[in-house]
Amino acid sequence: MKNEDGRNITLTSTELGELWKNYIGETLLDCVYTHYLTNVDDSRIKELLEKAKGYSEKHIKKLTDIFQSVNFPIPRGFGEEDLIKGAPAIFTDKFYLFYLKETTRINLFLFSNALSVSFREDIRTYFDECLKDTSDLYHDAMDCMLAKGLLIRAPFTPIPTEVTFVDSKDFLHKIIGKQRPLTSTEITGLYVNLDSNQLGKSLMMGFSQIVKSKDIKEYMLRGREISQKNITIFQDLLTKDHLPSPQLWDPEVLESTESPFSERLMLYHVALANAGSLVNYGVGITSTFRHDITLDLSRLVVEIGDFSNDGVKLLIEKGWLEKPPMAADRDELAK
């Protein structure tokens, strides 16, 4: 792309980083959707998976064009070599729908962030289009889940009759007696993180059944237990205020032990899910006033961060971690 005086406008580091990250994610999702489409039975869910795959293919094509226009080597990402044809389903159709809802929800945040750090008009236009596609798919997935009765809505709280202000530090932490009830913003954070952990647990439960490498299997099982612990903590916080929790998706993991994906794809998928969880927990921390919830979330962030770091180490050990664009090493160049 050129500016008004004809000079080329190079990509900034933030633009290049977001485009590279998006390419990795879109090619991974495209592989996942390809497998899901080989064994989905529900006609409406199949339509949504085809729509999601169509969006991913469109994004991959546009990303490829952008990379080629600036002579940036096309990232390897994921492709046919990461798919094993003929493998049976790991999850039910219901889970496919939940997967669509959750992946589009986190992508809405990621695309919004990418748009906010982009400068070139064509890059802003691209991420704006991604936002519109993702929003469209999110609405479809949510409408479908509601129509099929697969969602427990977030609880209703009383509508205030007047504007009031906090008049005691008890609002932040318990001094005497029981904790105050949850605020609506705190409930939001708990619900989002519950759904995020439900997705992560189900993925790692399914993946742990089909991976062959002992170290990756142990990693998946460890992640499954971490997710379950987090789910229990959040459910307990809601139960204490007599509030319902989102449904468990464990029954939607089938008993297959045959893998449709490469171990590289599965391990990388968990790494992306970890990154999404850390984003959700960060938002949750900023949405709460209660000291006990802040402490819980902060402690869990550390544990998830350690788990995520160990996953990256595994990717490096196996030679599977693709290096993102980096700043120039000036000290090395000076030699």
C-alpha positions as CSV (number, residue, x, y, z in Angstrom):
1,M,0.0,0.0,0.0
2,K,1.2,3.5,-0.8
3,N,0.6,6.9,0.7
4,E,-0.4,10.0,-1.1
5,D,3.1,10.9,-2.3
6,G,3.6,7.4,-3.8
7,R,5.8,5.9,-1.1
8,N,5.1,2.4,0.2
9,I,3.6,2.2,3.7
10,T,5.4,-0.7,5.5
11,L,3.6,-2.8,8.1
12,T,4.2,-1.8,11.7
13,S,5.3,-4.4,14.2
14,T,1.8,-4.5,15.8
15,E,0.2,-5.0,12.4
16,L,2.6,-7.7,11.4
17,G,2.3,-9.5,14.7
18,E,-1.5,-9.5,14.7
19,L,-1.6,-10.6,11.0
20,W,0.8,-13.4,11.7
21,K,-1.1,-14.5,14.9
22,N,-4.4,-14.4,13.0
23,Y,-3.0,-16.6,10.2
24,I,-1.9,-19.3,12.7
25,G,-5.3,-19.2,14.4
26,E,-7.4,-19.2,11.2
27,T,-5.5,-22.2,9.6
28,L,-6.0,-24.1,12.9
29,L,-9.7,-23.4,13.0
30,D,-10.0,-24.3,9.3
31,C,-8.6,-27.8,10.1
32,V,-10.9,-28.2,13.1
33,Y,-14.0,-27.2,11.1
34,T,-12.9,-29.6,8.3
35,H,-13.0,-32.5,10.7
36,Y,-16.2,-31.4,12.4
37,L,-17.9,-31.3,9.0
38,T,-17.1,-34.9,8.2
39,N,-19.3,-36.2,11.0
40,V,-21.9,-33.6,11.9
41,D,-25.5,-34.8,11.7
42,D,-27.6,-31.8,12.7
43,S,-28.4,-29.8,9.5
44,R,-28.5,-26.4,11.2
45,I,-25.2,-27.0,13.0
46,K,-23.7,-28.2,9.8
47,E,-24.8,-24.9,8.1
48,L,-23.0,-22.9,10.8
49,L,-19.8,-25.0,10.6
50,E,-19.8,-24.5,6.8
51,K,-20.3,-20.7,7.3
52,A,-17.4,-20.7,9.9
53,K,-15.1,-22.6,7.5
54,G,-16.0,-20.2,4.7
55,Y,-15.1,-17.2,6.8
56,S,-11.8,-18.8,7.8
57,E,-10.9,-19.6,4.2
58,K,-11.7,-16.1,3.2
59,H,-9.5,-14.7,5.9
60,I,-6.7,-17.0,5.0
61,K,-6.8,-15.9,1.4
62,K,-6.8,-12.2,2.3
63,L,-3.9,-12.7,4.8
64,T,-1.9,-14.6,2.1
65,D,-2.4,-11.7,-0.3
66,I,-1.2,-9.2,2.3
67,F,1.9,-11.2,3.2
68,Q,2.8,-11.7,-0.5
69,S,2.3,-7.9,-1.1
70,V,5.1,-7.2,1.4
71,N,7.3,-10.2,0.5
72,F,6.7,-11.7,3.9
73,P,7.1,-15.6,3.9
74,I,3.7,-17.3,4.4
75,P,3.6,-18.8,7.9
76,R,3.4,-22.6,8.0
77,G,0.3,-22.6,10.2
78,F,-1.8,-25.7,9.9
79,G,-3.1,-27.7,6.9
80,E,-3.8,-31.1,5.4
81,E,-0.8,-32.6,7.1
82,D,-2.4,-31.9,10.5
83,L,-5.6,-33.8,9.6
84,I,-6.1,-37.6,9.7
85,K,-8.9,-38.5,7.3
86,G,-11.6,-41.0,8.3
87,A,-11.2,-40.5,12.0
88,P,-14.4,-40.7,14.0
89,A,-15.9,-37.8,16.0
90,I,-14.4,-36.8,19.4
91,F,-17.3,-34.6,20.3
92,T,-21.1,-34.4,19.7
93,D,-22.9,-32.0,17.5
94,K,-24.0,-30.1,20.6
95,F,-20.3,-29.5,21.5
96,Y,-19.6,-28.2,18.0
97,L,-22.2,-25.5,18.6
98,F,-20.8,-24.6,22.0
99,Y,-17.3,-24.6,20.4
100,L,-18.5,-22.1,17.7
101,K,-20.0,-19.9,20.3
102,E,-16.9,-19.8,22.5
103,T,-14.3,-19.4,19.7
104,T,-16.3,-16.5,18.2
105,R,-16.7,-14.8,21.5
106,I,-12.9,-14.7,22.2
107,N,-12.2,-13.8,18.5
108,L,-14.5,-10.8,18.9
109,F,-12.1,-9.5,21.6
110,L,-8.9,-10.5,19.6
111,F,-10.1,-8.8,16.4
112,S,-11.1,-5.7,18.3
113,N,-7.7,-5.5,19.8
114,A,-6.0,-6.1,16.4
115,L,-8.1,-3.3,14.9
116,S,-7.1,-0.9,17.7
117,V,-3.3,-1.4,17.0
118,S,-3.5,-1.2,13.2
119,F,-2.6,1.9,11.2
120,R,-2.8,1.1,7.5
121,E,-6.2,1.6,6.0
122,D,-6.3,-1.8,4.3
123,I,-5.3,-3.6,7.5
124,R,-7.9,-1.7,9.5
125,T,-10.5,-2.6,6.8
126,Y,-9.4,-6.3,7.0
127,F,-9.8,-6.6,10.8
128,D,-13.0,-4.6,10.7
129,E,-14.4,-7.2,8.2
130,C,-13.2,-10.0,10.5
131,L,-15.1,-8.4,13.3
132,K,-18.3,-8.3,11.2
133,D,-17.9,-11.9,10.1
134,T,-17.2,-13.1,13.7
135,S,-20.1,-11.1,15.1
136,D,-22.4,-12.5,12.4
137,L,-21.3,-16.1,13.3
138,Y,-21.6,-15.4,17.1
139,H,-25.2,-14.3,16.7
140,D,-26.0,-17.4,14.6
141,A,-24.4,-19.7,17.2
142,M,-26.1,-18.0,20.1
143,D,-29.5,-18.0,18.4
144,C,-29.1,-21.7,17.6
145,M,-28.1,-22.7,21.1
146,L,-31.1,-20.7,22.5
147,A,-33.5,-22.3,20.0
148,K,-32.2,-25.8,20.9
149,G,-32.4,-25.1,24.7
150,L,-28.7,-25.7,25.1
151,L,-27.9,-22.6,27.1
152,I,-28.6,-21.7,30.8
153,R,-29.0,-18.0,30.6
154,A,-27.1,-15.8,33.1
155,P,-29.2,-15.2,36.2
156,F,-31.5,-12.3,36.5
157,T,-30.8,-9.7,39.2
158,P,-33.3,-7.1,40.5
159,I,-33.4,-3.9,38.5
160,P,-32.4,-1.0,40.9
161,T,-35.1,1.5,41.8
162,E,-32.7,4.4,42.4
163,V,-29.0,5.4,42.0
164,T,-27.1,4.6,45.2
165,F,-23.4,4.8,46.2
166,V,-21.2,2.5,48.2
167,D,-21.0,3.7,51.8
168,S,-18.9,1.0,53.5
169,K,-15.6,-0.8,52.9
170,D,-17.5,-4.0,53.5
171,F,-18.3,-3.7,49.8
172,L,-14.7,-4.6,49.1
173,H,-14.1,-7.4,51.7
174,K,-15.9,-9.0,54.5
175,I,-15.2,-7.5,57.9
176,I,-18.0,-9.0,60.0
177,G,-20.5,-11.6,58.9
178,K,-21.0,-13.0,55.5
179,Q,-19.9,-11.6,52.1
180,R,-22.1,-9.2,50.3
181,P,-24.0,-10.6,47.2
182,L,-22.3,-10.6,43.9
183,T,-22.6,-7.6,41.6
184,S,-23.9,-8.0,38.0
185,T,-20.3,-7.3,36.7
186,E,-18.9,-10.0,39.0
187,I,-21.5,-12.5,37.8
188,T,-20.5,-11.7,34.2
189,G,-16.9,-12.4,34.9
190,L,-17.7,-15.7,36.6
191,Y,-20.0,-16.8,33.8
192,V,-17.5,-16.0,31.0
193,N,-14.7,-17.8,32.9
194,L,-16.9,-20.8,33.6
195,D,-17.7,-21.2,29.9
196,S,-14.0,-20.7,29.0
197,N,-13.0,-23.5,31.4
198,Q,-15.8,-25.7,30.2
199,L,-14.4,-25.5,26.7
200,G,-10.9,-26.0,27.8
201,K,-11.7,-29.0,30.0
202,S,-13.8,-30.7,27.2
203,L,-11.0,-30.1,24.7
204,M,-8.3,-31.5,26.9
205,M,-10.5,-34.4,28.0
206,G,-11.1,-35.4,24.3
207,F,-7.4,-34.8,23.3
208,S,-6.1,-36.8,26.3
209,Q,-8.0,-39.8,24.9
210,I,-6.4,-39.7,21.5
211,V,-2.8,-38.4,21.9
212,K,-0.1,-41.1,21.9
213,S,2.9,-39.2,23.3
214,K,3.1,-39.7,27.0
215,D,4.3,-36.2,27.8
216,I,1.5,-34.6,25.8
217,K,-1.1,-36.9,27.3
218,E,0.1,-36.0,30.9
219,Y,0.0,-32.4,30.0
220,M,-3.6,-32.7,28.7
221,L,-4.7,-34.6,31.9
222,R,-3.0,-31.9,34.0
223,G,-4.9,-29.2,32.2
224,R,-8.2,-31.1,32.5
225,E,-7.8,-31.1,36.3
226,I,-6.8,-27.4,36.5
227,S,-10.0,-26.6,34.5
228,Q,-12.1,-28.7,36.8
229,K,-10.7,-27.0,39.9
230,N,-11.4,-23.6,38.4
231,I,-15.0,-24.6,37.5
232,T,-15.6,-25.8,41.0
233,I,-14.4,-22.5,42.5
234,F,-16.6,-20.4,40.2
235,Q,-19.6,-22.7,40.7
236,D,-19.2,-22.4,44.5
237,L,-19.2,-18.6,44.3
238,L,-22.4,-18.6,42.4
239,T,-24.1,-21.3,44.5
240,K,-23.4,-19.3,47.7
241,D,-25.7,-16.6,46.2
242,H,-28.2,-19.2,45.0
243,L,-27.4,-18.5,41.4
244,P,-27.4,-21.1,38.6
245,S,-24.2,-22.2,36.8
246,P,-23.7,-22.9,33.1
247,Q,-24.2,-26.5,32.2
248,L,-21.3,-29.0,32.1
249,W,-20.2,-30.2,28.6
250,D,-18.4,-33.3,29.8
251,P,-21.2,-35.6,28.4
252,E,-20.5,-34.2,24.9
253,V,-17.0,-35.8,24.8
254,L,-17.3,-39.1,23.0
255,E,-15.3,-42.3,23.8
256,S,-13.1,-42.2,20.7
257,T,-9.4,-43.0,21.0
258,E,-8.6,-42.4,17.3
259,S,-7.1,-39.0,16.5
260,P,-8.3,-36.8,13.7
261,F,-5.6,-34.2,14.3
262,S,-1.8,-34.1,14.5
263,E,-0.4,-33.8,18.0
264,R,1.1,-30.5,17.0
265,L,-2.3,-29.1,16.3
266,M,-3.8,-30.3,19.5
267,L,-1.0,-29.0,21.7
268,Y,-1.1,-25.6,19.9
269,H,-4.9,-25.5,20.2
270,V,-4.5,-25.9,24.0
271,A,-1.9,-23.1,23.9
272,L,-4.4,-20.8,22.2
273,A,-7.1,-21.8,24.7
274,N,-4.7,-20.9,27.5
275,A,-4.1,-17.5,26.0
276,G,-7.8,-16.9,25.7
277,S,-8.3,-17.9,29.4
278,L,-5.7,-15.5,30.6
279,V,-7.5,-12.7,28.7
280,N,-10.8,-13.7,30.3
281,Y,-9.3,-13.8,33.7
282,G,-7.8,-10.4,33.3
283,V,-11.1,-8.9,32.3
284,G,-12.7,-10.7,35.3
285,I,-10.2,-9.2,37.7
286,T,-11.0,-5.7,36.4
287,S,-14.8,-6.3,36.8
288,T,-14.8,-7.3,40.4
289,F,-14.7,-5.3,43.6
290,R,-14.7,-8.2,46.1
291,H,-11.3,-8.9,47.5
292,D,-11.9,-12.7,47.8
293,I,-12.8,-13.0,44.1
294,T,-9.8,-10.9,43.1
295,L,-7.5,-13.2,45.1
296,D,-9.0,-16.3,43.6
297,L,-8.6,-15.0,40.1
298,S,-5.1,-13.7,40.7
299,R,-4.0,-17.1,42.1
300,L,-5.6,-19.0,39.2
301,V,-4.0,-16.7,36.7
302,V,-0.6,-17.7,38.1
303,E,-1.4,-21.4,37.8
304,I,-2.7,-21.1,34.3
305,G,0.3,-19.0,33.4
306,D,2.6,-21.8,34.6
307,F,0.6,-24.4,32.7
308,S,0.7,-22.3,29.6
309,N,4.4,-21.8,29.9
310,D,5.0,-25.6,30.2
311,G,2.9,-26.1,27.0
312,V,5.1,-23.7,25.1
313,K,8.2,-25.5,26.4
314,L,6.7,-28.7,25.0
315,L,6.1,-27.1,21.7
316,I,9.7,-25.9,21.6
317,E,11.1,-29.3,22.7
318,K,9.3,-31.0,19.8
319,G,10.3,-28.3,17.3
320,W,6.7,-27.3,16.7
321,L,6.7,-23.6,17.8
322,E,6.7,-21.3,14.8
323,K,8.7,-18.1,15.6
324,P,6.7,-14.9,15.3
325,P,8.1,-11.8,13.6
326,M,10.8,-10.2,15.9
327,A,12.6,-6.9,16.4
328,A,16.1,-6.6,15.0
329,D,18.9,-7.8,17.3
330,R,21.0,-4.6,17.2
331,D,23.8,-6.0,19.3
332,E,24.1,-9.0,17.0
333,L,24.0,-6.8,13.9
334,A,26.8,-4.7,15.5
335,K,29.1,-7.7,15.5
